[in-house]
Amino acid sequence: MIADLRPYAEYKESGLPWLGKVPSHWENRPAFGAFVPNRERNHGMKEKTVLSLSYGRIVIKPAEKLHGLVPESFETYQIVNPGDIVLRTTDLQNDHTSLRVGMVRDRGIITSAYLALRVNTGVSPDFGFQFLNVWDMSKAIYGYGSGLRQGLDFSHFKRMPVALPPPAEQAAIVRFLDWANGRLERAIRAKRKVIALLNEQKQAIIHRAVTRGLDPSVPLKPSGIPWLGDIPQHWRVWRLKFVALNIVDCLHATPRYSDAGTHPAIRTADIVAGVVLVDQAKKVSSRDYARWTTRLQPQEGDILYSREGERFGIAACVPAAAQLCISQRMMVFRIATEHCSKFVMWLLNSRSTYGQALQDVMGATAPHVNISTIRNYYLALPPKREQEAVVERIGAETHPIEVVIDRLEREIDLLREYRTRLVADVVTGKLDVREAATRLPDEVAPDTSAGVDGETLDDAGNLHEVDAEET
């Protein structure tokens, strides 16, 4: 059905380079004719459901994540209702990657630092959202705004042309996109499930190698540590603080990210077990890099470790030629030359070490491991030569799995790119879906994904996101 879509018969100029030509029967309204800013404040604490913009979605923020906020502060928030559209309008100068537009699905309150819009007569909330979403995805939004950090106000784009189909056609477009997004989302989710199974298989290989070594028949002895259990007879139990020369926590501040930055600042979103995702990391200036590496400048082979947040307990080694620093919630370990850094890294990713971390976060509302606990992790280590042999075996056995995972990830990226292009082409009138929408099933589930996968995404997400949720 998608392959059969064709352009409209006649077009006219929209007046916007990113929008291009639009169908000749569509109405061109200034933005102030399509949207009106929301001015409703939460005086008297009328609403207590706190919302946040996360990965392009407006979600209810759990109570345990409202750190440092007292109820009185919520009176300054704005009340939003289902159908409202929220734009993150701050820091356009430095952040050109975050998804900035979200559709409200639940009544609640959200920070007044965001711009909340309601649609005018003749505009479908879902179509209005999709139009602003395409504006955001096209990056044309960054041509607006003012101030040192280029903040955006409605006055900056209120005269921007908005191309509006007739109401019935808006409904057809929304219906078609709900159907298409649903199909693509299911395909992405299926691939994600396969990746999860492959990662479980990979984790089992690693766990067996770093807890039993290369010889499955090796004699065992009690480690004396409940969560380590029995270990090979010739292995020795160490504490991390005696294996590492340096154990360094991050500065307790957020770096100033900039597209013009030269050094990656690694967040919890930028590591998976065994891999630092340098290419996706946000950048900082040389000046900030110098400040964030005052305690220790990470070098090849050092271990980066996430100690806080939903993705705590993940370790990866710094790759070659990467001049990077650690951002919030991260630590860096430099391992003594008597040990193999990669073996220790895999051990930190194992269930036995993760179990030790859990002893410290049991009952906590948000995962957080104390530095003293991390320093005293128990690690069962063979001699260095055997550590190196285990690392080589892990690489050989997990490489075929990683090849398949990489292929699936590329396929997911292609599906996302296709979805982004399809949404843009349909919303801007490059493809006519009116007839196709009439042939859809009677029940088309509404798309609530706001341009991301329907599954719950963690900080990794493989999408550009708001780095720290601003409620």
C-alpha positions in Angstrom: 0.0 0.0 0.0 2.8 2.4 0.9 4.6 1.7 -2.4 1.5 2.7 -4.3 1.3 6.2 -2.9 1.6 9.0 -5.5 2.0 12.8 -5.3 -0.9 15.2 -5.5 -2.0 16.6 -8.9 -1.2 20.3 -8.3 1.1 22.1 -6.0 1.9 25.7 -4.9 4.8 27.3 -3.0 4.6 27.2 0.7 7.1 30.0 1.4 9.3 27.8 3.5 12.4 26.0 2.1 12.1 23.1 4.5 8.4 22.6 3.6 8.7 23.1 -0.2 5.7 23.0 -2.4 2.4 21.9 -0.9 -0.9 20.7 -2.5 -2.6 23.6 -4.1 -5.9 23.1 -2.2 -4.2 23.2 1.2 -4.6 26.3 3.3 -1.6 28.4 4.4 -2.1 29.9 7.8 0.3 31.7 10.0 1.2 29.7 13.1 -0.8 32.0 15.3 -3.9 31.0 13.2 -3.2 27.3 13.8 -1.9 27.3 17.4 -2.4 29.3 20.6 0.0 29.3 23.6 -1.2 27.7 26.8 -1.3 30.2 29.6 -2.9 28.0 32.4 -0.7 27.9 35.5 -1.0 25.5 38.3 -2.0 28.1 40.9 -3.3 26.5 44.1 -1.8 23.1 43.1 -4.9 22.1 41.1 -2.9 19.4 39.4 -0.3 17.1 41.0 0.6 14.7 38.1 4.0 15.8 36.9 4.8 15.2 33.3 8.1 15.4 31.4 9.3 15.4 27.8 11.4 12.2 27.2 12.5 10.8 23.9 9.9 12.8 22.1 7.0 11.7 24.3 5.2 13.4 27.2 5.3 10.8 30.0 4.2 10.8 33.6 7.2 11.3 35.8 7.4 8.7 38.7 7.4 10.2 42.2 10.8 8.7 42.9 12.3 10.8 40.1 11.2 14.1 41.6 14.5 14.7 43.3 15.0 18.1 44.9 11.5 19.3 44.0 9.2 20.4 46.7 5.4 20.6 46.1 5.3 24.4 46.3 7.5 24.6 43.2 4.8 23.0 41.1 2.6 26.1 41.3 4.9 27.6 38.7 4.2 24.8 36.3 1.6 24.9 33.5 -1.4 22.7 33.2 -1.6 20.7 30.0 -4.4 18.5 28.7 -4.6 15.6 26.2 -4.2 17.1 22.7 -1.9 19.8 23.8 1.5 20.0 22.0 4.7 20.7 24.0 7.9 22.1 22.6 11.2 22.1 24.4 12.4 25.6 23.4 15.6 25.9 25.4 19.3 25.7 24.4 18.8 25.6 20.6 22.3 26.9 20.3 24.1 23.9 21.8 21.6 21.0 21.4 20.8 20.1 17.8 19.9 16.4 18.4 17.1 16.2 21.0 13.5 15.4 20.0 11.8 18.7 21.0 8.1 18.1 20.3 5.7 15.9 22.2 2.0 15.2 22.3 0.2 15.3 25.6 -1.9 12.2 26.3 -2.5 12.7 30.1 -3.7 15.8 32.0 -1.0 17.0 34.3 1.6 19.7 34.8 4.9 20.4 33.0 7.6 22.9 33.5 6.9 26.4 32.3 10.3 26.4 30.6 8.5 24.5 27.8 6.1 26.0 25.3 2.6 24.4 25.4 0.3 25.0 22.4 -3.3 24.2 21.8 -4.8 24.0 18.3 -7.2 26.5 16.8 -10.5 25.7 15.0 -10.0 23.6 11.9 -6.7 22.0 13.1 -6.6 18.4 14.4 -4.4 18.1 17.4 -2.7 15.0 16.0 -2.1 16.7 12.6 -0.8 19.8 14.4 1.6 17.7 16.4 2.8 15.9 13.3 3.4 19.2 11.5 5.5 20.6 14.3 7.3 17.2 14.7 8.3 17.4 11.0 9.5 21.0 11.6 11.6 19.7 14.4 13.0 16.7 12.6 13.9 18.9 9.6 16.1 20.9 11.9 14.5 24.1 10.6 13.5 24.9 14.1 17.1 25.9 14.8 16.8 28.9 12.5 14.5 30.5 15.1 15.0 31.8 18.6 17.2 34.4 20.2 19.4 35.0 23.2 22.8 33.7 24.3 21.6 30.1 24.3 19.0 30.7 21.6 15.7 30.2 23.4 12.5 29.9 21.4 9.3 31.8 22.1 6.0 31.6 20.2 6.6 35.2 19.0 9.6 33.9 17.1 7.6 31.7 14.8 4.0 32.9 15.1 4.1 34.1 11.4 5.6 30.9 10.1 3.3 29.4 7.4 1.5 26.2 8.4 0.1 24.1 5.6 -3.3 22.7 6.5 -5.3 20.2 4.6 -9.1 20.3 5.0 -10.2 18.6 8.3 -11.3 15.4 6.6 -7.9 15.1 4.9 -6.1 15.8 8.2 -8.0 12.9 9.7 -7.1 10.7 6.7 -3.4 11.6 7.1 -3.4 10.9 10.9 -5.2 7.6 10.3 -2.7 6.5 7.7 0.3 7.5 9.8 -1.2 5.6 12.8 -1.4 2.5 10.6 2.0 2.9 9.0 3.8 3.7 12.3 2.1 0.7 13.9 3.4 -1.7 11.2 6.9 -0.2 11.4 6.9 -0.2 15.2 6.0 -3.9 15.3 8.8 -4.7 12.9 11.3 -2.8 15.1 10.0 -4.4 18.3 10.4 -7.9 16.8 14.1 -7.1 15.9 14.6 -5.7 19.4 13.4 -8.9 20.9 15.8 -10.9 18.8 18.6 -8.6 19.9 17.7 -9.1 23.5 17.9 -12.9 23.2 21.2 -12.6 21.4 22.5 -10.4 24.2 21.4 -12.9 26.8 23.3 -15.6 24.9 26.4 -13.3 24.8 26.1 -12.6 28.5 25.9 -16.3 29.3 29.2 -16.9 27.4 30.9 -14.0 29.2 29.6 -15.0 32.6 30.8 -18.6 32.2 34.2 -17.5 31.0 35.0 -15.0 33.7 33.7 -17.2 36.5 35.1 -20.6 35.4 37.9 -19.8 33.0 38.8 -21.9 29.9 38.8 -25.4 31.5 35.3 -26.6 32.5 36.8 -29.5 34.5 39.1 -27.4 36.7 38.8 -28.2 40.4 36.8 -25.6 42.4 37.1 -24.2 45.9 34.8 -22.1 48.0 35.4 -18.4 47.5 34.1 -17.5 51.0 31.9 -14.8 49.4 28.2 -15.8 49.1 27.5 -14.1 45.8 30.7 -15.5 44.2 30.2 -19.1 45.2 32.9 -21.6 44.1 35.8 -20.5 42.0 38.6 -22.3 40.2 41.1 -23.6 42.8 44.0 -21.5 41.5 42.1 -18.2 41.3 42.4 -15.5 44.0 39.7 -13.2 45.4 40.6 -9.5 45.3 38.8 -6.3 46.1 38.6 -3.8 43.3 40.5 -1.2 45.2 43.5 -3.5 45.2 43.2 -4.2 41.5 42.8 -0.6 40.3 45.4 2.1 40.6 42.7 4.8 40.3 39.0 4.8 41.1 37.6 8.2 40.1 34.1 9.5 40.3 32.7 12.1 37.9 32.3 15.8 38.8 28.9 16.3 40.3 27.8 18.8 37.7 26.5 18.6 34.1 29.0 19.6 31.4 28.0 22.2 28.8 27.3 20.2 25.7 27.9 21.8 22.3 27.7 20.7 18.7 30.9 22.6 18.2 32.6 20.6 21.0 35.7 18.6 20.3 35.7 15.9 23.1 33.0 13.2 23.8 31.5 13.4 27.3 30.4 9.8 28.1 27.0 9.5 29.8 25.3 6.3 30.9 23.5 6.4 27.6 26.8 6.1 25.8 28.0 2.7 27.0 26.7 -0.9 26.6 28.5 -3.8 28.1 32.0 -3.9 26.6 31.5 -0.9 24.2 31.8 2.8 24.5 29.4 4.5 21.9 31.8 7.3 21.2 30.1 8.4 18.0 26.7 9.1 19.7 28.2 10.9 22.7 27.5 14.6 23.2 30.6 16.9 22.9 32.2 19.4 25.2 34.8 22.1 24.5 38.5 21.7 25.1 38.2 24.0 28.1 35.5 21.8 29.7 37.4 18.7 28.8 40.3 19.9 30.8 38.1 20.6 33.8 36.3 17.3 33.6 39.6 15.4 33.4 41.4 17.1 36.3 41.1 14.1 38.5 42.1 11.6 35.8 42.3 11.8 32.0 40.8 8.6 30.6 43.2 6.7 28.4 43.0 3.5 26.2 42.1 0.5 28.3 40.7 2.4 31.3 37.3 1.1 32.4 34.3 3.4 32.3 31.5 2.4 34.7 28.0 3.6 35.3 27.1 3.7 39.0 23.7 5.5 39.0 20.4 5.6 37.2 18.4 3.1 35.3 21.5 1.8 33.5 23.9 1.4 36.5 26.4 -1.4 36.7 27.6 -1.3 33.0 31.4 -1.3 32.2 33.3 -0.7 29.0 36.9 0.0 28.1 38.1 3.3 26.6 38.9 2.6 22.9 42.2 3.7 21.2 42.7 7.3 20.3 39.6 8.5 22.1 40.1 11.8 24.0 37.0 11.7 26.1 35.8 12.6 29.6 33.1 11.2 31.8 29.8 13.0 32.4 27.4 12.6 35.4 26.7 9.2 36.9 30.0 7.7 35.5 33.3 6.5 37.0 36.6 5.6 35.5 39.0 2.9 36.8 42.6 2.5 35.8 43.7 -1.2 36.3 47.1 -2.1 37.6 49.5 -3.7 35.0 49.5 -7.0 36.9 45.9 -7.6 35.6 44.2 -7.5 32.3 41.9 -4.5 32.1 39.5 -6.2 29.6 39.1 -9.2 31.9 38.2 -6.9 34.8 35.8 -5.0 32.6 33.9 -8.2 31.7 33.9 -9.3 35.3 32.3 -6.0 36.3 29.6 -6.7 33.7 29.0 -10.2 35.1 26.0 -11.2 37.3 28.3 -11.9 40.3 29.5 -8.3 40.4 26.0 -6.9 39.6 24.7 -8.9 42.5 27.1 -7.2 44.8 25.9 -3.8 43.5 22.3 -4.8 44.2 23.1 -5.3 47.9 23.7 -1.6 48.1 20.6 -0.4 46.2 18.0 -2.8 47.7 14.9 -0.8 48.7 16.2 2.4 47.0 13.7 4.3 44.9 16.4 5.1 42.3 19.4 2.8 41.5 22.5 4.3 43.0 25.7 2.5 44.1 27.9 4.0 46.8 31.5 4.5 45.8 32.7 2.7 48.9 30.7 -0.4 47.8 32.2 -0.2 44.3 35.7 0.1 45.7 35.1 -3.1 47.8 33.6 -5.2 45.0 35.0 -8.8 45.3 36.6 -10.0 42.1 37.8 -13.6 41.5 40.9 -13.4 39.2 43.2 -15.9 37.6 46.8 -15.1 36.7 47.2 -12.4 34.1 48.1 -14.8 31.3 44.9 -16.7 31.8 42.9 -13.5 32.1 44.2 -12.5 28.6 43.4 -16.0 27.2 39.8 -15.7 28.6 39.4 -12.3 26.9 40.6 -13.7 23.6 38.1 -16.6 24.0 35.2 -14.3 24.8 36.0 -12.3 21.6 36.1 -15.4 19.4 32.8 -16.8 20.8 30.8 -13.6 20.9 32.0 -12.2 17.5 29.4 -14.1 15.5 26.6 -12.9 17.8 27.8 -9.3 17.5 27.8 -9.5 13.7 24.1 -10.5 13.8 23.3 -7.8 16.4 25.0 -5.2 14.2 23.0 -6.3 11.2 19.8 -6.1 13.1 20.7 -2.6 14.5 21.4 -1.4 11.0 18.0 -2.8 9.8 16.3 -0.9 12.7 18.1 2.3 11.7 16.9 1.9 8.2 13.3 1.4 9.4 13.6 4.5 11.5 15.0 6.5 8.6 12.2 5.2 6.4 9.6 6.1 9.0 10.9 9.7 9.4 10.9 10.2 5.6 7.4 8.7 5.2 6.0 11.0 8.0 7.6 14.0 6.5 6.4 13.2 3.0 2.8 12.6 4.1 2.5 15.6 6.5 4.0 18.0 4.0 1.8 16.8 1.1 4.5 15.1 -1.0 2.4 11.9 -1.0 -1.3 11.6 -1.2 -2.8 9.1 1.3 -6.5 10.0 0.9 -7.5 7.0 -1.1 -5.1 4.7 0.8 -6.7 5.7 4.1 -10.1 4.6 3.0 -8.8 1.0 2.5 -7.3 0.6 6.0 -8.8 -1.8 8.5 -11.7 -0.4 10.6 -9.6 -0.6 13.8 -6.4 1.3 13.5 -4.6 1.8 16.9 -3.6 5.4 17.4 0.1 6.0 17.3 1.3 7.2 20.7 5.0 6.7 20.1 5.7 10.3 19.0 8.2 9.1 16.5 10.0 6.5 18.7 9.5 2.8 19.3 6.4 1.8 21.2 8.5 -0.1 23.7 9.8 1.6 26.9 13.2 3.0 25.9 16.0 3.3 28.4 18.8 6.0 28.3 20.5 4.2 25.4 17.5 4.4 23.2 19.5 4.6 20.0 17.7 7.9 19.5 18.7 11.4 20.4 17.0 12.4 23.6 16.8 15.1 26.2 19.9 14.3 28.2 18.4 15.1 31.6 14.6 15.1 31.8 13.4 18.5 32.6 10.1 18.3 34.4 
